[in-house]
Amino acid sequence: MDLFSGNSEHTLDNKGRVIVPAKHRARYSDGGFLARETNRSLALLTRSTYEKKAAEWLARYETGDEEGMQYWASGVEEVAIDAATGRLLIPPYMRRYAQLDVGQPVLLAGALTHIAIWNPALFDERITSVAEPGFTRDKK
């Protein structure tokens, strides 16, 4: 099972590309899938993880969640990481969704099943500020 951990920060270039950490690139040698997540982040999925998620959505479709399935599927793009540079092109509509701006930092964070791509300020607001106090047992 592929598990992703760690984080790195890179700048979104003027063409909307970000560098994927070298330690993870081989896992995407057969391509990958970029998907919108529910928290304004993006998920960089391996082919096998994408197929598992798609199967889960198909099962939900069979129980009546056609709209959810279609919304999820409409926000997934097959992508490739440039072998020479390690850069990933993020489509404009996904950059808008995740509030990623050219020339600004982008956080790539391990999310166990995938790499989560975040606006660092949103990550701090939605993940760090919520999870860190309980994780470290600090009082709010």
Backbone bond lengths (Angstrom), bond angles and torsions (degrees), N, CA, C in turn:
res aa  C-N    CA-C-N  psi(-1)  N-CA   C-N-CA  omega(-1)  CA-C   N-CA-C  phi
1 M - - - 1.456 - - 1.531 108.51 -
2 D 1.320 116.34 131.54 1.464 121.38 175.72 1.515 109.45 -78.78
3 L 1.326 116.75 124.30 1.457 121.83 175.35 1.521 108.72 -121.70
4 F 1.312 115.82 138.51 1.453 122.09 -176.77 1.523 109.62 -115.23
5 S 1.338 115.81 129.75 1.457 120.62 176.56 1.521 108.64 -142.60
6 G 1.315 115.62 171.62 1.453 121.35 -178.66 1.521 111.31 88.70
7 N 1.325 116.00 176.96 1.461 120.20 175.89 1.515 110.15 -153.00
8 S 1.307 114.95 156.46 1.457 122.01 175.51 1.513 108.32 -149.17
9 E 1.310 114.73 155.03 1.454 119.94 -179.75 1.524 108.29 -122.10
10 H 1.328 115.16 132.00 1.459 121.68 178.51 1.521 107.78 -136.75
11 T 1.309 115.91 162.90 1.464 121.35 179.32 1.517 110.35 -92.43
12 L 1.319 116.39 137.72 1.459 121.88 174.92 1.525 107.48 -74.25
13 D 1.335 117.21 120.89 1.463 119.26 -176.69 1.524 111.27 -77.33
14 N 1.331 115.90 176.01 1.470 120.47 -174.23 1.524 113.74 -68.56
15 K 1.324 118.47 -8.41 1.463 121.72 175.61 1.528 111.60 -102.33
16 G 1.331 117.07 3.93 1.451 120.99 179.07 1.520 113.71 82.95
17 R 1.337 116.32 28.32 1.463 120.81 -179.03 1.528 110.12 -109.43
18 V 1.334 114.30 150.41 1.454 120.94 176.58 1.527 108.32 -133.73
19 I 1.320 116.41 148.95 1.460 121.35 179.75 1.524 109.87 -81.33
20 V 1.335 115.65 130.49 1.464 122.33 174.46 1.527 107.12 -89.91
21 P 1.334 117.99 133.61 1.470 119.81 -179.01 1.528 112.21 -53.04
22 A 1.329 115.73 136.99 1.464 121.83 -177.21 1.517 112.29 -55.83
23 K 1.324 117.84 -35.80 1.468 120.31 -176.70 1.523 113.04 -64.82
24 H 1.340 117.84 -16.80 1.457 120.85 -178.68 1.525 114.49 -106.06
25 R 1.307 118.33 -12.40 1.466 121.18 -170.96 1.519 114.17 -59.98
26 A 1.309 118.78 -39.29 1.466 121.22 -177.53 1.523 111.66 -60.12
27 R 1.319 117.34 -28.06 1.468 120.75 -179.75 1.524 112.52 -68.88
28 Y 1.326 115.51 -14.89 1.470 120.91 179.97 1.525 111.44 -111.22
29 S 1.320 117.74 20.76 1.462 120.65 -176.90 1.529 112.32 -62.28
30 D 1.335 116.83 -26.96 1.469 119.99 176.74 1.527 111.67 -98.96
31 G 1.315 115.80 20.20 1.464 120.98 179.30 1.513 111.21 96.93
32 G 1.296 115.07 175.59 1.452 121.21 -179.96 1.515 109.84 -152.87
33 F 1.309 114.69 -177.42 1.453 121.56 -179.60 1.516 108.34 -135.54
34 L 1.317 116.19 134.86 1.450 122.48 178.68 1.519 107.03 -108.48
35 A 1.340 116.09 125.99 1.469 120.81 -174.95 1.525 110.77 -129.93
36 R 1.332 115.41 146.85 1.465 120.08 171.61 1.522 108.20 -72.00
37 E 1.314 116.63 138.83 1.456 121.82 173.35 1.525 108.54 -105.32
38 T 1.305 117.18 167.39 1.467 120.96 -174.61 1.522 113.49 -73.56
39 N 1.319 118.40 -11.78 1.466 121.70 -174.18 1.527 113.85 -108.51
40 R 1.317 117.48 22.42 1.474 124.35 -178.90 1.514 113.26 72.66
41 S 1.337 116.96 17.55 1.453 120.03 171.48 1.519 107.95 -104.63
42 L 1.328 115.46 173.96 1.457 121.36 174.91 1.525 107.55 -117.58
43 A 1.314 116.88 150.16 1.462 122.02 178.77 1.521 109.02 -114.75
44 L 1.324 116.33 123.05 1.460 121.58 173.74 1.523 106.57 -94.27
45 L 1.331 115.49 106.68 1.456 122.98 -173.21 1.520 111.22 -101.67
46 T 1.320 116.65 144.17 1.461 120.06 169.05 1.527 107.21 -73.64
47 R 1.304 116.08 165.83 1.464 120.44 178.91 1.533 110.87 -58.24
48 S 1.326 117.99 -44.03 1.471 119.99 -177.45 1.529 111.46 -67.43
49 T 1.321 117.78 -38.36 1.467 119.84 177.96 1.522 110.48 -67.71
50 Y 1.327 117.02 -40.41 1.458 120.44 176.44 1.530 110.54 -58.82
51 E 1.310 117.19 -45.13 1.467 120.25 -179.02 1.523 111.35 -63.14
52 K 1.324 117.95 -37.16 1.468 121.25 176.55 1.522 110.79 -65.65
53 K 1.334 117.20 -45.77 1.471 120.49 179.46 1.528 110.88 -64.13
54 A 1.318 117.03 -41.01 1.463 120.37 178.44 1.531 110.16 -61.86
55 A 1.317 117.92 -40.61 1.462 121.24 177.94 1.531 110.77 -63.52
56 E 1.332 117.05 -38.65 1.463 120.28 176.96 1.527 110.93 -62.76
57 W 1.344 116.20 -42.41 1.461 119.90 178.46 1.530 111.45 -66.73
58 L 1.315 117.61 -37.03 1.471 119.73 176.68 1.520 110.77 -62.53
59 A 1.311 117.26 -38.27 1.468 120.63 177.26 1.519 110.38 -65.58
60 R 1.321 117.02 -39.06 1.480 120.23 177.54 1.527 110.49 -66.62
61 Y 1.328 116.28 -36.74 1.465 120.82 177.44 1.528 110.31 -58.91
62 E 1.328 114.89 -42.36 1.465 119.46 -178.77 1.522 112.34 -65.84
63 T 1.335 117.70 -19.06 1.468 120.69 177.06 1.525 111.55 -100.04
64 G 1.335 116.53 9.06 1.456 120.07 172.01 1.515 117.01 108.63
65 D 1.313 119.56 5.26 1.465 120.79 -179.00 1.528 110.93 -96.07
66 E 1.322 115.93 56.80 1.463 120.40 -178.76 1.524 111.48 -63.72
67 E 1.338 117.28 -41.38 1.457 120.16 -178.06 1.527 111.51 -64.10
68 G 1.335 116.27 -44.06 1.463 120.00 178.72 1.513 111.68 -61.23
69 M 1.343 116.02 -44.17 1.455 120.67 179.93 1.524 110.71 -62.02
70 Q 1.331 116.57 -45.07 1.457 119.41 -178.99 1.522 111.68 -66.73
71 Y 1.341 116.76 -38.32 1.462 119.31 178.84 1.520 110.11 -64.15
72 W 1.341 116.94 -45.49 1.459 119.91 179.80 1.530 109.92 -61.71
73 A 1.320 117.69 -49.93 1.462 121.52 -176.84 1.528 111.91 -62.22
74 S 1.324 117.61 -34.05 1.468 120.12 -179.79 1.518 112.27 -70.92
75 G 1.328 117.00 -14.12 1.455 121.38 -179.67 1.518 113.01 -109.06
76 V 1.329 117.37 27.20 1.468 121.90 178.12 1.522 107.79 -122.73
77 E 1.319 115.58 131.54 1.466 121.12 178.50 1.524 109.67 -124.81
78 E 1.324 116.29 136.89 1.461 119.56 171.96 1.526 107.20 -74.63
79 V 1.326 116.84 132.67 1.454 121.35 -174.94 1.524 110.66 -133.61
80 A 1.314 115.05 165.30 1.462 121.42 175.68 1.523 107.92 -132.89
81 I 1.301 115.26 145.26 1.460 121.24 174.46 1.527 106.84 -97.37
82 D 1.312 116.30 125.22 1.454 121.16 -178.65 1.525 109.02 -58.32
83 A 1.326 116.55 121.86 1.466 121.47 -175.83 1.525 112.20 -63.56
84 A 1.314 117.64 -33.76 1.461 120.65 -176.37 1.523 112.74 -79.44
85 T 1.328 117.18 -38.13 1.472 120.11 -172.99 1.524 113.74 -110.66
86 G 1.330 117.60 -17.05 1.462 120.73 -177.24 1.511 113.75 76.08
87 R 1.329 116.34 14.47 1.468 119.19 -177.31 1.530 111.67 -90.07
88 L 1.315 113.67 146.25 1.460 123.81 177.85 1.519 108.14 -117.40
89 L 1.333 117.33 126.48 1.456 121.86 176.52 1.527 108.82 -84.03
90 I 1.332 116.06 123.67 1.462 121.33 177.86 1.527 107.46 -100.17
91 P 1.345 117.88 119.57 1.470 120.31 -178.49 1.535 111.73 -57.63
92 P 1.343 116.86 148.30 1.472 120.47 -177.22 1.530 114.09 -53.80
93 Y 1.335 118.99 -42.77 1.469 118.90 -177.67 1.522 111.72 -65.72
94 M 1.337 116.54 -29.95 1.461 119.76 177.15 1.533 110.87 -75.03
95 R 1.328 116.43 -35.55 1.472 119.53 176.32 1.519 109.94 -63.06
96 R 1.333 116.92 -41.97 1.470 119.94 177.61 1.521 110.58 -62.74
97 Y 1.327 117.18 -46.40 1.459 122.48 -178.70 1.529 110.97 -57.92
98 A 1.337 117.33 -45.19 1.463 122.31 -176.38 1.529 113.00 -89.25
99 Q 1.330 116.62 1.92 1.466 122.85 178.90 1.537 111.35 57.59
100 L 1.333 114.48 47.60 1.459 121.61 177.78 1.520 108.53 -101.85
101 D 1.322 116.70 127.31 1.454 121.33 -176.11 1.525 111.27 -116.48
102 V 1.321 115.60 140.52 1.464 122.48 177.10 1.524 108.91 -54.69
103 G 1.326 115.52 136.88 1.454 120.94 178.56 1.513 114.51 81.93
104 Q 1.325 116.65 -1.89 1.466 121.27 -178.57 1.529 110.37 -108.48
105 P 1.338 116.80 159.61 1.463 119.64 179.41 1.525 112.64 -67.70
106 V 1.320 114.19 148.57 1.465 123.24 174.94 1.523 106.03 -128.68
107 L 1.323 116.39 132.82 1.459 121.51 179.09 1.523 109.33 -98.68
108 L 1.315 116.74 127.29 1.460 122.41 173.04 1.524 105.91 -108.42
109 A 1.330 116.05 113.55 1.457 121.65 -173.03 1.516 110.43 -121.00
110 G 1.320 115.72 133.92 1.450 119.74 175.04 1.522 110.09 -62.74
111 A 1.321 115.80 133.95 1.467 121.43 178.93 1.532 109.37 -128.22
112 L 1.317 116.01 33.84 1.457 126.04 -177.99 1.522 112.56 64.07
113 T 1.335 119.20 -64.87 1.468 120.46 -176.93 1.524 113.31 -86.37
114 H 1.319 117.56 -10.55 1.466 121.09 -176.13 1.524 109.52 -162.83
115 I 1.319 115.48 176.42 1.459 121.82 170.27 1.524 106.75 -98.28
116 A 1.324 116.09 123.49 1.458 121.22 176.17 1.522 108.33 -90.76
117 I 1.324 116.07 134.53 1.461 122.21 -179.30 1.521 107.14 -111.74
118 W 1.328 115.13 121.13 1.464 121.91 -170.16 1.524 113.04 -128.97
119 N 1.309 115.36 150.99 1.450 122.63 157.18 1.534 103.31 -72.26
120 P 1.348 119.71 122.91 1.464 120.22 -175.25 1.528 114.44 -55.63
121 A 1.336 117.60 -35.46 1.468 120.00 179.28 1.528 110.89 -65.71
122 L 1.341 117.16 -39.73 1.466 119.97 177.37 1.522 111.25 -67.24
123 F 1.329 117.28 -37.90 1.470 120.39 176.46 1.522 110.19 -60.07
124 D 1.335 116.87 -46.31 1.461 120.00 178.94 1.522 111.42 -61.44
125 E 1.331 116.63 -41.79 1.464 121.54 -178.52 1.528 112.52 -69.89
126 R 1.316 117.76 -44.03 1.460 121.46 -170.90 1.524 114.72 -96.39
127 I 1.319 117.52 -22.83 1.461 119.77 -177.26 1.529 110.70 -115.10
128 T 1.322 117.18 -62.67 1.459 120.40 -175.48 1.520 112.24 -58.02
129 S 1.328 117.84 -50.43 1.469 120.33 -175.62 1.526 112.17 -65.27
130 V 1.317 117.43 -26.27 1.464 121.49 -179.89 1.526 111.08 -87.09
131 A 1.322 117.30 -46.39 1.462 121.04 -171.55 1.525 114.45 -87.24
132 E 1.329 117.48 -35.11 1.461 119.37 -173.23 1.528 114.35 -59.60
133 P 1.334 120.49 -45.83 1.464 118.54 -178.93 1.535 113.47 -58.35
134 G 1.300 118.23 -40.24 1.459 120.60 178.22 1.514 112.62 -73.93
135 F 1.310 116.13 -35.55 1.464 120.93 -178.93 1.528 110.49 -67.66
136 T 1.323 116.22 -42.44 1.455 121.01 -178.47 1.527 111.84 -90.49
137 R 1.313 115.62 -5.88 1.467 123.35 -176.05 1.527 112.56 63.54
138 D 1.330 115.32 23.98 1.464 119.70 175.16 1.525 108.27 -76.34
139 K 1.299 116.06 149.03 1.465 120.63 175.78 1.513 108.70 -83.03
140 K 1.320 115.66 142.38 1.469 119.98 -179.97 1.499 110.63 -74.44
